Amino acid sequence: MGGKSGGQDSRYTDLAVVIALLIAVVGAYGYYSGKLATETTTTAQIVPSQSTRW
């Protein structure tokens, strides 16, 4: 049970995956929170046309 079979221990692989996911989540949060804070809202400027022809 305690021997390594074929390279790294699975605990190190799991730890690397958890760290990579944490970095991805923190990076995405930082990206989107900064993007949403600096982005101006343009939905208030959209005026629907009264005479739209399809």
C-alpha positions in Angstrom: 0.0 0.0 0.0 2.7 2.4 0.8 4.7 1.9 -2.3 4.8 4.1 -5.3 3.5 2.4 -8.4 4.5 4.1 -11.6 5.7 7.6 -10.6 4.1 10.2 -8.4 1.9 9.4 -5.5 -1.8 10.0 -6.3 -2.0 12.4 -3.4 0.4 14.8 -5.1 -1.6 14.6 -8.3 -4.8 15.4 -6.4 -3.1 18.2 -4.6 -1.8 19.7 -7.9 -5.3 19.5 -9.4 -6.8 21.2 -6.4 -4.2 24.0 -6.5 -4.8 24.4 -10.2 -8.5 24.7 -9.8 -8.1 27.2 -7.0 -5.8 29.3 -9.2 -8.3 29.1 -12.0 -11.3 30.2 -9.8 -9.4 33.1 -8.3 -8.1 34.2 -11.7 -11.6 34.1 -13.2 -13.1 35.9 -10.3 -10.4 38.6 -10.5 -10.9 38.9 -14.3 -14.7 39.1 -14.2 -14.9 41.4 -11.2 -12.4 43.8 -12.8 -14.2 43.6 -16.1 -17.6 44.2 -14.7 -16.4 47.2 -12.6 -14.9 49.0 -15.6 -17.5 48.1 -18.1 -20.1 50.8 -18.8 -23.7 49.7 -19.1 -25.1 50.4 -22.6 -28.5 48.8 -22.1 -30.1 52.0 -21.0 -29.2 53.6 -24.3 -31.1 51.0 -26.4 -34.4 52.4 -27.6 -36.8 50.0 -29.4 -38.0 51.1 -32.7 -41.7 51.7 -33.0 -41.9 50.9 -36.7 -40.0 47.7 -37.2 -40.8 45.8 -40.4 -40.1 42.1 -40.5 
